Amino acid sequence: MIACFVTGTDTGVGKTLSSCALLHALARHHRRVVGMKPVASGAEPDGQGGWANEDSLALRAASTLVVPPQLDNPVLLPDPVSPHIAAERAGVTVQLAPILQAYQQLAAQADAVVVEGAGGWQVPLSPQLRIADLAVALQLPVVLVVGLRLGCINHALLTADAIRASGLPLAGWIASRVDPQMREPEANLAYLRKHLGAPLLADLPWQAQPDARAVPVQLPLAWQ
């Protein structure tokens, strides 16, 4: 079973689009692929009388395996704010055990699982728990989504160092062109290709209407 954990250099850098692109790429090689959003902040009507997160809905649309919501999004928080604040408002304490149990059930059914984090690597989920702690508990290789904009080199290198310091491998990274007005994007991209020490899996162009199916992804050979 193939699995990875997708994190980003910040919030709004294209983690969900990248995760969906990875799911579509994996589906070309594997029959049962599924996305997971362990902790999601911000709920909207799902059209079926319930509630769902926008990112979770996108991951479900890109998955080939249909699972109950409590497996692919075990923690859904109503308010679209940082998870630890949303959890406090909802009177919820985010804990690892239910998330790990949901992941294990997904892994038992799937050929490939893409787990999308929330925000960046050090985003808090509770006073004692961060996204990094969740990734370490899952023991998955990490894919880093780098939002190409001013300051991205610093953010990318710091995050890559933190991922490796946690003991997890950086399996690859995805460049996400979130700022169409960015100066010298190619020079920034070239620097990161040289210094991140991991393969570039995809280069996401800026899109007014993002389409994950149209993104070319170069999967690691072990994932094909």
ChimeraX commands (.cxc) that place a marker at each C-alpha (Angstrom):
marker #1 position 0.00,0.00,0.00 radius 0.5
marker #1 position 1.33,3.41,-1.03 radius 0.5
marker #1 position 0.74,6.49,1.09 radius 0.5
marker #1 position 2.07,10.00,1.58 radius 0.5
marker #1 position 1.44,13.04,3.72 radius 0.5
marker #1 position 0.99,16.38,1.92 radius 0.5
marker #1 position 2.01,19.54,3.73 radius 0.5
marker #1 position 2.66,23.10,2.59 radius 0.5
marker #1 position 4.87,26.08,3.18 radius 0.5
marker #1 position 1.78,27.97,4.31 radius 0.5
marker #1 position -2.00,28.08,4.13 radius 0.5
marker #1 position -3.48,28.63,0.66 radius 0.5
marker #1 position -0.51,27.35,-1.34 radius 0.5
marker #1 position -2.40,24.64,-3.23 radius 0.5
marker #1 position -2.23,21.57,-0.98 radius 0.5
marker #1 position -5.68,20.36,-1.97 radius 0.5
marker #1 position -5.06,20.85,-5.68 radius 0.5
marker #1 position -1.73,19.05,-5.31 radius 0.5
marker #1 position -3.30,16.23,-3.32 radius 0.5
marker #1 position -6.00,15.79,-5.97 radius 0.5
marker #1 position -3.36,15.80,-8.72 radius 0.5
marker #1 position -1.47,13.08,-6.84 radius 0.5
marker #1 position -4.68,11.05,-6.51 radius 0.5
marker #1 position -5.36,11.29,-10.25 radius 0.5
marker #1 position -1.78,10.30,-11.04 radius 0.5
marker #1 position -1.91,7.35,-8.64 radius 0.5
marker #1 position -5.23,6.23,-10.13 radius 0.5
marker #1 position -3.46,5.66,-13.45 radius 0.5
marker #1 position -1.44,2.91,-11.77 radius 0.5
marker #1 position -3.69,1.71,-8.93 radius 0.5
marker #1 position -7.37,0.85,-8.77 radius 0.5
marker #1 position -8.29,1.92,-5.23 radius 0.5
marker #1 position -6.99,5.38,-4.34 radius 0.5
marker #1 position -8.42,7.61,-1.63 radius 0.5
marker #1 position -7.71,11.01,-0.12 radius 0.5
marker #1 position -7.87,11.79,3.57 radius 0.5
marker #1 position -8.23,15.12,5.37 radius 0.5
marker #1 position -7.71,14.14,9.01 radius 0.5
marker #1 position -8.56,17.56,10.43 radius 0.5
marker #1 position -10.60,20.13,8.50 radius 0.5
marker #1 position -11.68,23.58,9.64 radius 0.5
marker #1 position -14.73,25.06,7.98 radius 0.5
marker #1 position -17.92,23.19,7.15 radius 0.5
marker #1 position -20.56,23.75,4.49 radius 0.5
marker #1 position -23.71,21.84,3.48 radius 0.5
marker #1 position -22.75,18.74,1.52 radius 0.5
marker #1 position -25.98,18.63,-0.51 radius 0.5
marker #1 position -27.08,15.44,1.22 radius 0.5
marker #1 position -28.41,16.88,4.44 radius 0.5
marker #1 position -25.06,16.90,6.19 radius 0.5
marker #1 position -21.92,18.98,6.44 radius 0.5
marker #1 position -18.52,18.69,4.80 radius 0.5
marker #1 position -15.31,20.61,4.27 radius 0.5
marker #1 position -14.50,22.05,0.85 radius 0.5
marker #1 position -11.10,20.32,0.77 radius 0.5
marker #1 position -12.61,16.99,1.77 radius 0.5
marker #1 position -15.18,17.24,-1.01 radius 0.5
marker #1 position -12.41,17.88,-3.56 radius 0.5
marker #1 position -10.42,14.89,-2.30 radius 0.5
marker #1 position -13.50,12.67,-2.49 radius 0.5
marker #1 position -14.14,13.74,-6.07 radius 0.5
marker #1 position -10.55,12.82,-6.99 radius 0.5
marker #1 position -10.67,9.44,-5.22 radius 0.5
marker #1 position -11.73,6.16,-6.79 radius 0.5
marker #1 position -12.59,4.55,-3.45 radius 0.5
marker #1 position -15.74,5.72,-1.67 radius 0.5
marker #1 position -15.56,5.55,2.12 radius 0.5
marker #1 position -17.66,6.88,5.03 radius 0.5
marker #1 position -16.92,10.51,5.96 radius 0.5
marker #1 position -15.72,9.50,9.42 radius 0.5
marker #1 position -12.81,7.70,7.75 radius 0.5
marker #1 position -11.62,10.27,5.22 radius 0.5
marker #1 position -12.36,13.27,7.49 radius 0.5
marker #1 position -12.53,12.08,11.10 radius 0.5
marker #1 position -12.32,15.61,12.57 radius 0.5
marker #1 position -14.61,18.22,10.99 radius 0.5
marker #1 position -14.65,21.59,12.75 radius 0.5
marker #1 position -17.31,24.20,11.88 radius 0.5
marker #1 position -15.31,27.44,11.86 radius 0.5
marker #1 position -12.84,28.27,9.04 radius 0.5
marker #1 position -10.00,29.31,11.35 radius 0.5
marker #1 position -6.81,27.68,12.63 radius 0.5
marker #1 position -7.68,24.13,13.77 radius 0.5
marker #1 position -6.75,24.66,17.42 radius 0.5
marker #1 position -9.02,27.71,17.60 radius 0.5
marker #1 position -11.83,25.97,15.71 radius 0.5
marker #1 position -11.54,22.98,18.03 radius 0.5
marker #1 position -11.65,25.17,21.12 radius 0.5
marker #1 position -14.75,26.97,19.82 radius 0.5
marker #1 position -16.42,23.62,19.13 radius 0.5
marker #1 position -15.48,22.20,22.53 radius 0.5
marker #1 position -13.38,19.50,20.88 radius 0.5
marker #1 position -9.89,18.25,21.69 radius 0.5
marker #1 position -8.15,16.85,18.61 radius 0.5
marker #1 position -6.51,13.55,19.53 radius 0.5
marker #1 position -4.27,11.22,17.54 radius 0.5
marker #1 position -5.88,7.87,18.34 radius 0.5
marker #1 position -9.17,8.31,16.38 radius 0.5
marker #1 position -7.28,9.73,13.40 radius 0.5
marker #1 position -4.80,6.84,13.37 radius 0.5
marker #1 position -7.66,4.33,13.60 radius 0.5
marker #1 position -9.42,5.96,10.65 radius 0.5
marker #1 position -6.20,5.94,8.62 radius 0.5
marker #1 position -5.59,2.27,9.37 radius 0.5
marker #1 position -9.09,1.41,8.14 radius 0.5
marker #1 position -8.48,3.40,4.96 radius 0.5
marker #1 position -5.12,1.75,4.40 radius 0.5
marker #1 position -6.71,-1.69,4.79 radius 0.5
marker #1 position -9.09,-0.95,1.88 radius 0.5
marker #1 position -6.89,1.09,-0.46 radius 0.5
marker #1 position -3.98,0.65,-2.82 radius 0.5
marker #1 position -2.91,4.27,-2.25 radius 0.5
marker #1 position -3.78,6.94,0.32 radius 0.5
marker #1 position -2.98,10.65,0.09 radius 0.5
marker #1 position -3.26,12.39,3.45 radius 0.5
marker #1 position -3.57,16.18,3.32 radius 0.5
marker #1 position -2.53,18.22,6.32 radius 0.5
marker #1 position -3.93,21.57,7.41 radius 0.5
marker #1 position -1.97,24.74,6.76 radius 0.5
marker #1 position 1.77,24.39,7.24 radius 0.5
marker #1 position 4.03,21.94,9.06 radius 0.5
marker #1 position 3.77,23.56,12.50 radius 0.5
marker #1 position 0.07,24.43,12.52 radius 0.5
marker #1 position -1.40,23.59,15.96 radius 0.5
marker #1 position -4.28,21.15,16.28 radius 0.5
marker #1 position -4.51,21.47,20.04 radius 0.5
marker #1 position -2.38,23.03,22.80 radius 0.5
marker #1 position -0.19,19.89,22.76 radius 0.5
marker #1 position -0.48,18.70,19.16 radius 0.5
marker #1 position 0.72,20.01,15.81 radius 0.5
marker #1 position 0.44,18.85,12.21 radius 0.5
marker #1 position 4.04,17.63,12.41 radius 0.5
marker #1 position 3.10,15.35,15.31 radius 0.5
marker #1 position 0.29,13.85,13.23 radius 0.5
marker #1 position 2.60,13.19,10.28 radius 0.5
marker #1 position 5.17,11.55,12.57 radius 0.5
marker #1 position 2.48,9.38,14.17 radius 0.5
marker #1 position 1.37,8.23,10.72 radius 0.5
marker #1 position 5.01,7.59,9.70 radius 0.5
marker #1 position 4.43,8.59,6.09 radius 0.5
marker #1 position 6.80,10.09,3.54 radius 0.5
marker #1 position 6.06,13.76,3.03 radius 0.5
marker #1 position 5.31,15.74,-0.12 radius 0.5
marker #1 position 5.90,19.48,0.34 radius 0.5
marker #1 position 3.81,21.98,-1.63 radius 0.5
marker #1 position 5.75,25.21,-2.12 radius 0.5
marker #1 position 3.72,28.31,-2.92 radius 0.5
marker #1 position 5.86,30.23,-5.42 radius 0.5
marker #1 position 5.79,33.80,-4.21 radius 0.5
marker #1 position 8.15,36.27,-2.59 radius 0.5
marker #1 position 9.76,34.56,0.41 radius 0.5
marker #1 position 9.13,31.02,-0.80 radius 0.5
marker #1 position 12.78,29.94,-0.72 radius 0.5
marker #1 position 13.09,30.66,2.99 radius 0.5
marker #1 position 9.75,29.02,3.79 radius 0.5
marker #1 position 10.54,25.95,1.69 radius 0.5
marker #1 position 14.03,25.37,3.11 radius 0.5
marker #1 position 12.87,25.86,6.71 radius 0.5
marker #1 position 9.98,23.44,6.22 radius 0.5
marker #1 position 12.16,20.85,4.48 radius 0.5
marker #1 position 14.67,21.04,7.34 radius 0.5
marker #1 position 11.88,20.61,9.90 radius 0.5
marker #1 position 10.45,17.60,8.04 radius 0.5
marker #1 position 13.82,15.87,7.96 radius 0.5
marker #1 position 14.50,16.78,11.61 radius 0.5
marker #1 position 11.29,14.94,12.51 radius 0.5
marker #1 position 12.77,11.76,11.04 radius 0.5
marker #1 position 10.41,11.57,8.05 radius 0.5
marker #1 position 11.65,11.42,4.46 radius 0.5
marker #1 position 10.88,14.25,2.05 radius 0.5
marker #1 position 9.64,12.15,-0.87 radius 0.5
marker #1 position 9.28,15.11,-3.22 radius 0.5
marker #1 position 7.89,18.59,-3.62 radius 0.5
marker #1 position 5.38,20.40,-5.81 radius 0.5
marker #1 position 5.78,23.94,-7.06 radius 0.5
marker #1 position 2.51,25.85,-6.93 radius 0.5
marker #1 position 2.45,29.14,-8.83 radius 0.5
marker #1 position 0.05,30.95,-6.53 radius 0.5
marker #1 position 1.19,34.46,-7.52 radius 0.5
marker #1 position 0.94,35.17,-11.27 radius 0.5
marker #1 position 2.68,38.51,-10.67 radius 0.5
marker #1 position 5.72,37.00,-8.94 radius 0.5
marker #1 position 9.05,38.31,-10.16 radius 0.5
marker #1 position 11.73,35.81,-11.21 radius 0.5
marker #1 position 9.68,32.66,-10.66 radius 0.5
marker #1 position 12.01,30.54,-12.79 radius 0.5
marker #1 position 15.08,31.65,-10.83 radius 0.5
marker #1 position 13.33,30.77,-7.57 radius 0.5
marker #1 position 12.26,27.42,-9.00 radius 0.5
marker #1 position 15.80,26.66,-10.16 radius 0.5
marker #1 position 17.24,27.46,-6.74 radius 0.5
marker #1 position 14.75,25.20,-4.99 radius 0.5
marker #1 position 15.37,22.36,-7.45 radius 0.5
marker #1 position 19.05,22.56,-6.58 radius 0.5
marker #1 position 18.78,22.98,-2.81 radius 0.5
marker #1 position 15.64,21.20,-1.55 radius 0.5
marker #1 position 17.28,17.82,-2.01 radius 0.5
marker #1 position 14.13,16.09,-3.24 radius 0.5
marker #1 position 12.57,15.52,-6.68 radius 0.5
marker #1 position 10.14,18.02,-8.16 radius 0.5
marker #1 position 6.96,16.00,-8.72 radius 0.5
marker #1 position 4.85,18.68,-10.40 radius 0.5
marker #1 position 4.83,22.33,-11.42 radius 0.5
marker #1 position 1.31,23.65,-10.91 radius 0.5
marker #1 position 0.56,26.64,-13.15 radius 0.5
marker #1 position -1.58,29.46,-11.85 radius 0.5
marker #1 position -5.18,28.71,-12.85 radius 0.5
marker #1 position -8.25,30.87,-12.44 radius 0.5
marker #1 position -10.26,27.64,-12.32 radius 0.5
marker #1 position -7.92,24.92,-11.06 radius 0.5
marker #1 position -8.18,21.50,-12.68 radius 0.5
marker #1 position -6.19,18.78,-10.92 radius 0.5
marker #1 position -6.71,16.34,-13.80 radius 0.5
marker #1 position -4.72,18.61,-16.12 radius 0.5
marker #1 position -1.62,18.68,-13.91 radius 0.5
marker #1 position 1.28,16.45,-15.06 radius 0.5
marker #1 position 2.70,14.61,-12.05 radius 0.5
marker #1 position 5.91,12.60,-12.06 radius 0.5
marker #1 position 5.36,9.99,-9.38 radius 0.5
marker #1 position 8.34,8.35,-7.67 radius 0.5
marker #1 position 9.02,4.97,-9.27 radius 0.5
marker #1 position 8.12,3.18,-6.04 radius 0.5
marker #1 position 4.61,4.64,-6.25 radius 0.5
marker #1 position 3.91,3.50,-9.80 radius 0.5
marker link #1:1,2 radius 0.2
marker link #1:2,3 radius 0.2
marker link #1:3,4 radius 0.2
marker link #1:4,5 radius 0.2
marker link #1:5,6 radius 0.2
marker link #1:6,7 radius 0.2
marker link #1:7,8 radius 0.2
marker link #1:8,9 radius 0.2
marker link #1:9,10 radius 0.2
marker link #1:10,11 radius 0.2
marker link #1:11,12 radius 0.2
marker link #1:12,13 radius 0.2
marker link #1:13,14 radius 0.2
marker link #1:14,15 radius 0.2
marker link #1:15,16 radius 0.2
marker link #1:16,17 radius 0.2
marker link #1:17,18 radius 0.2
marker link #1:18,19 radius 0.2
marker link #1:19,20 radius 0.2
marker link #1:20,21 radius 0.2
marker link #1:21,22 radius 0.2
marker link #1:22,23 radius 0.2
marker link #1:23,24 radius 0.2
marker link #1:24,25 radius 0.2
marker link #1:25,26 radius 0.2
marker link #1:26,27 radius 0.2
marker link #1:27,28 radius 0.2
marker link #1:28,29 radius 0.2
marker link #1:29,30 radius 0.2
marker link #1:30,31 radius 0.2
marker link #1:31,32 radius 0.2
marker link #1:32,33 radius 0.2
marker link #1:33,34 radius 0.2
marker link #1:34,35 radius 0.2
marker link #1:35,36 radius 0.2
marker link #1:36,37 radius 0.2
marker link #1:37,38 radius 0.2
marker link #1:38,39 radius 0.2
marker link #1:39,40 radius 0.2
marker link #1:40,41 radius 0.2
marker link #1:41,42 radius 0.2
marker link #1:42,43 radius 0.2
marker link #1:43,44 radius 0.2
marker link #1:44,45 radius 0.2
marker link #1:45,46 radius 0.2
marker link #1:46,47 radius 0.2
marker link #1:47,48 radius 0.2
marker link #1:48,49 radius 0.2
marker link #1:49,50 radius 0.2
marker link #1:50,51 radius 0.2
marker link #1:51,52 radius 0.2
marker link #1:52,53 radius 0.2
marker link #1:53,54 radius 0.2
marker link #1:54,55 radius 0.2
marker link #1:55,56 radius 0.2
marker link #1:56,57 radius 0.2
marker link #1:57,58 radius 0.2
marker link #1:58,59 radius 0.2
marker link #1:59,60 radius 0.2
marker link #1:60,61 radius 0.2
marker link #1:61,62 radius 0.2
marker link #1:62,63 radius 0.2
marker link #1:63,64 radius 0.2
marker link #1:64,65 radius 0.2
marker link #1:65,66 radius 0.2
marker link #1:66,67 radius 0.2
marker link #1:67,68 radius 0.2
marker link #1:68,69 radius 0.2
marker link #1:69,70 radius 0.2
marker link #1:70,71 radius 0.2
marker link #1:71,72 radius 0.2
marker link #1:72,73 radius 0.2
marker link #1:73,74 radius 0.2
marker link #1:74,75 radius 0.2
marker link #1:75,76 radius 0.2
marker link #1:76,77 radius 0.2
marker link #1:77,78 radius 0.2
marker link #1:78,79 radius 0.2
marker link #1:79,80 radius 0.2
marker link #1:80,81 radius 0.2
marker link #1:81,82 radius 0.2
marker link #1:82,83 radius 0.2
marker link #1:83,84 radius 0.2
marker link #1:84,85 radius 0.2
marker link #1:85,86 radius 0.2
marker link #1:86,87 radius 0.2
marker link #1:87,88 radius 0.2
marker link #1:88,89 radius 0.2
marker link #1:89,90 radius 0.2
marker link #1:90,91 radius 0.2
marker link #1:91,92 radius 0.2
marker link #1:92,93 radius 0.2
marker link #1:93,94 radius 0.2
marker link #1:94,95 radius 0.2
marker link #1:95,96 radius 0.2
marker link #1:96,97 radius 0.2
marker link #1:97,98 radius 0.2
marker link #1:98,99 radius 0.2
marker link #1:99,100 radius 0.2
marker link #1:100,101 radius 0.2
marker link #1:101,102 radius 0.2
marker link #1:102,103 radius 0.2
marker link #1:103,104 radius 0.2
marker link #1:104,105 radius 0.2
marker link #1:105,106 radius 0.2
marker link #1:106,107 radius 0.2
marker link #1:107,108 radius 0.2
marker link #1:108,109 radius 0.2
marker link #1:109,110 radius 0.2
marker link #1:110,111 radius 0.2
marker link #1:111,112 radius 0.2
marker link #1:112,113 radius 0.2
marker link #1:113,114 radius 0.2
marker link #1:114,115 radius 0.2
marker link #1:115,116 radius 0.2
marker link #1:116,117 radius 0.2
marker link #1:117,118 radius 0.2
marker link #1:118,119 radius 0.2
marker link #1:119,120 radius 0.2
marker link #1:120,121 radius 0.2
marker link #1:121,122 radius 0.2
marker link #1:122,123 radius 0.2
marker link #1:123,124 radius 0.2
marker link #1:124,125 radius 0.2
marker link #1:125,126 radius 0.2
marker link #1:126,127 radius 0.2
marker link #1:127,128 radius 0.2
marker link #1:128,129 radius 0.2
marker link #1:129,130 radius 0.2
marker link #1:130,131 radius 0.2
marker link #1:131,132 radius 0.2
marker link #1:132,133 radius 0.2
marker link #1:133,134 radius 0.2
marker link #1:134,135 radius 0.2
marker link #1:135,136 radius 0.2
marker link #1:136,137 radius 0.2
marker link #1:137,138 radius 0.2
marker link #1:138,139 radius 0.2
marker link #1:139,140 radius 0.2
marker link #1:140,141 radius 0.2
marker link #1:141,142 radius 0.2
marker link #1:142,143 radius 0.2
marker link #1:143,144 radius 0.2
marker link #1:144,145 radius 0.2
marker link #1:145,146 radius 0.2
marker link #1:146,147 radius 0.2
marker link #1:147,148 radius 0.2
marker link #1:148,149 radius 0.2
marker link #1:149,150 radius 0.2
marker link #1:150,151 radius 0.2
marker link #1:151,152 radius 0.2
marker link #1:152,153 radius 0.2
marker link #1:153,154 radius 0.2
marker link #1:154,155 radius 0.2
marker link #1:155,156 radius 0.2
marker link #1:156,157 radius 0.2
marker link #1:157,158 radius 0.2
marker link #1:158,159 radius 0.2
marker link #1:159,160 radius 0.2
marker link #1:160,161 radius 0.2
marker link #1:161,162 radius 0.2
marker link #1:162,163 radius 0.2
marker link #1:163,164 radius 0.2
marker link #1:164,165 radius 0.2
marker link #1:165,166 radius 0.2
marker link #1:166,167 radius 0.2
marker link #1:167,168 radius 0.2
marker link #1:168,169 radius 0.2
marker link #1:169,170 radius 0.2
marker link #1:170,171 radius 0.2
marker link #1:171,172 radius 0.2
marker link #1:172,173 radius 0.2
marker link #1:173,174 radius 0.2
marker link #1:174,175 radius 0.2
marker link #1:175,176 radius 0.2
marker link #1:176,177 radius 0.2
marker link #1:177,178 radius 0.2
marker link #1:178,179 radius 0.2
marker link #1:179,180 radius 0.2
marker link #1:180,181 radius 0.2
marker link #1:181,182 radius 0.2
marker link #1:182,183 radius 0.2
marker link #1:183,184 radius 0.2
marker link #1:184,185 radius 0.2
marker link #1:185,186 radius 0.2
marker link #1:186,187 radius 0.2
marker link #1:187,188 radius 0.2
marker link #1:188,189 radius 0.2
marker link #1:189,190 radius 0.2
marker link #1:190,191 radius 0.2
marker link #1:191,192 radius 0.2
marker link #1:192,193 radius 0.2
marker link #1:193,194 radius 0.2
marker link #1:194,195 radius 0.2
marker link #1:195,196 radius 0.2
marker link #1:196,197 radius 0.2
marker link #1:197,198 radius 0.2
marker link #1:198,199 radius 0.2
marker link #1:199,200 radius 0.2
marker link #1:200,201 radius 0.2
marker link #1:201,202 radius 0.2
marker link #1:202,203 radius 0.2
marker link #1:203,204 radius 0.2
marker link #1:204,205 radius 0.2
marker link #1:205,206 radius 0.2
marker link #1:206,207 radius 0.2
marker link #1:207,208 radius 0.2
marker link #1:208,209 radius 0.2
marker link #1:209,210 radius 0.2
marker link #1:210,211 radius 0.2
marker link #1:211,212 radius 0.2
marker link #1:212,213 radius 0.2
marker link #1:213,214 radius 0.2
marker link #1:214,215 radius 0.2
marker link #1:215,216 radius 0.2
marker link #1:216,217 radius 0.2
marker link #1:217,218 radius 0.2
marker link #1:218,219 radius 0.2
marker link #1:219,220 radius 0.2
marker link #1:220,221 radius 0.2
marker link #1:221,222 radius 0.2
marker link #1:222,223 radius 0.2
marker link #1:223,224 radius 0.2
view
